[in-house]
Amino acid sequence: MMSGYEPIKDVFAVLIAMLYVGLLFMLYFVPTFVAFARKHPSKGAILALNLLLGWTVLGWIAAFIWSFTNPSKPQVVIANQASLSMVEELEKLANLKEKGLLTEEEFNKKKQEILRKSSL
């Protein structure tokens, strides 16, 4: 019968504790992971909120909800100016699409409007 020190049990205890701490760390930063994965424009602020106030459960919930919000895209308004030629309007539209401010569908719709307007 061994009644002495058993280092194997200590190693397993340390490994279990490390696994537990790692799991808690991952759960604590779920809002930050979500924000970075979704490329949220406020991911830095969500990280700060999560880091500084996440321990207050309410701060964690706020960061979690914020990380799932979908900020509205800026509305693109193309002014109807008589001085702009059709080519200039189409160039501006193409630039907005390249910058990611317009989807392919929005780009095609506006392009058709410009072409229709110029044919009148």
C-alpha positions, 0 to 999 in steps of 0.5 A: 500500500502506497501512502506517499506523494503521487506526482501523476495525480498532481500533473493531471490536476494541473492539466485539468485546471489549465483546461478549465482556465482556458475554457473560461478564457474562451467563453469570456471573450466570445463577444470579441471572437464574434466581432472579429470573425464578423469583421464588425466595424466596432471590434476594437470597442467591443474588445475594450468593453469585453475586457474591462466590463465583461466581468460584470455580466451586464458588460459581457451581455452588452458586448455579446449583443453588440457583436451581433449587431449589423451596422447599417450601410451608409446610404449612397445618394447620387445627386441628380446634377445636370452638369455631370455627363453620363460617363462621369456618373458611371465613373462615380458609380464604379468607384462606389462599387469598388470601395464596397459601398454598393453591391453588384445589384445596387450598381446595376440598378443605378447604372440602368437608371443612368442609361435610361435617363440619358436616352430620354 
